[in-house]
Amino acid sequence: MTNAYTLLIGSRNLSSWSLRGWLALKLTGVPFETKLFSFHNAERAQIATESPSGMVPSLSIARPGQAPFWVWDSLAIGEFLAETHPSAHLWPADSFARARARSVSAEMHSGFADLRRTCPMNIVKRVENHSLSDETKRNVGRIQQLWRECRHDFGQSGDFLFGALSLADCFYAPVVTRFITYGVAMDETAAAYADAITSWAAMKEWTEGATQEEATRKQGSN
Ligand SMILES: N[C@@H](CCC(=O)N[C@@H](CS)C(=O)NCC(=O)O)C(=O)O
């Protein structure tokens, strides 16, 4: 039997939004296919012809006897999966925790433009002596404040923002990789959170995929 879900993703090393959608699917525990579009060759242009938004991630849901149904945009994909897989608890069960998790995820989804522009995700890269603009420093400060507050207010039952893994961690996992890539100074809470994220089996799997894709690409260009 084929999987109901196919997630369109971009290059694992670079596509932070794809990582968010992919982690959300991993949280459901259901098997799914991925369809990769490299950002380094002509595959990139094909995204526009296959994904309704022309962007990744985009989730195709097979329906017997009907055309597949599409959900696009990482936040919409997360919400759809939270609703259709309630036993996976993609959002925290407590209303206040859930509202906070939605707030911090939405803040990430619509904000932190300076961090995103000046520190693009590149999982395998390490940049030394990267100097941050004042605007990016403000983004970094706000993110670490959010992490401290989530961990303090809701994180007692585990190592993630709301204790157990949730969609909020899917939204901030790519931020952790940026902090590591660009050597961003982390307070104690952020450093412990970064350890939890990098130890997450799904993050290890994605990072391994990113590393392999980059190695293959470099061999090809030699
Ligand atoms: N708001 C969207 C953003 C998606 C987005 O910007 N995706 C980028 C890659 S990370 C993309 O598909 N870009 C098309 C391209 O670079 O050709 C989401 O949350 O999914």
The ligand as an SDF file (V2000), in Angstrom:
LIG
                    3D

 20 19  0  0  0  0  0  0  0  0999 V2000
    5.5280   30.6680    4.3180 N   0  0  0  0  0  0  0  0  0  0  0  0
    6.0280   29.4980    3.6210 C   0  0  0  0  0  0  0  0  0  0  0  0
    7.4340   29.7730    3.1240 C   0  0  0  0  0  0  0  0  0  0  0  0
    7.9020   28.7170    2.1380 C   0  0  0  0  0  0  0  0  0  0  0  0
    9.1800   29.1210    1.4500 C   0  0  0  0  0  0  0  0  0  0  0  0
    9.6040   30.2970    1.4490 O   0  0  0  0  0  0  0  0  0  0  0  0
    9.8160   28.1130    0.8600 N   0  0  0  0  0  0  0  0  0  0  0  0
   10.9980   28.3600    0.0670 C   0  0  0  0  0  0  0  0  0  0  0  0
   12.1240   27.3790    0.4250 C   0  0  0  0  0  0  0  0  0  0  0  0
   12.5830   27.3240    2.1240 S   0  0  0  0  0  0  0  0  0  0  0  0
   10.6980   28.0640   -1.3940 C   0  0  0  0  0  0  0  0  0  0  0  0
    9.9350   27.1780   -1.7100 O   0  0  0  0  0  0  0  0  0  0  0  0
   11.3040   28.7880   -2.3010 N   0  0  0  0  0  0  0  0  0  0  0  0
   11.1430   28.5020   -3.7110 C   0  0  0  0  0  0  0  0  0  0  0  0
   12.4410   28.5910   -4.3750 C   0  0  0  0  0  0  0  0  0  0  0  0
   13.4010   28.9620   -3.6900 O   0  0  0  0  0  0  0  0  0  0  0  0
   12.5420   28.2880   -5.5680 O   0  0  0  0  0  0  0  0  0  0  0  0
    5.9590   28.2900    4.5810 C   0  0  0  0  0  0  0  0  0  0  0  0
    5.8660   28.5140    5.7910 O   0  0  0  0  0  0  0  0  0  0  0  0
    5.9600   27.1440    4.1250 O   0  0  0  0  0  0  0  0  0  0  0  0
  1  2  1  0
  2  3  1  0
  2 18  1  0
  3  4  1  0
  4  5  1  0
  5  6  2  0
  5  7  1  0
  7  8  1  0
  8  9  1  0
  8 11  1  0
  9 10  1  0
 11 12  2  0
 11 13  1  0
 13 14  1  0
 14 15  1  0
 15 16  2  0
 15 17  1  0
 18 19  2  0
 18 20  1  0
M  END
$$$$
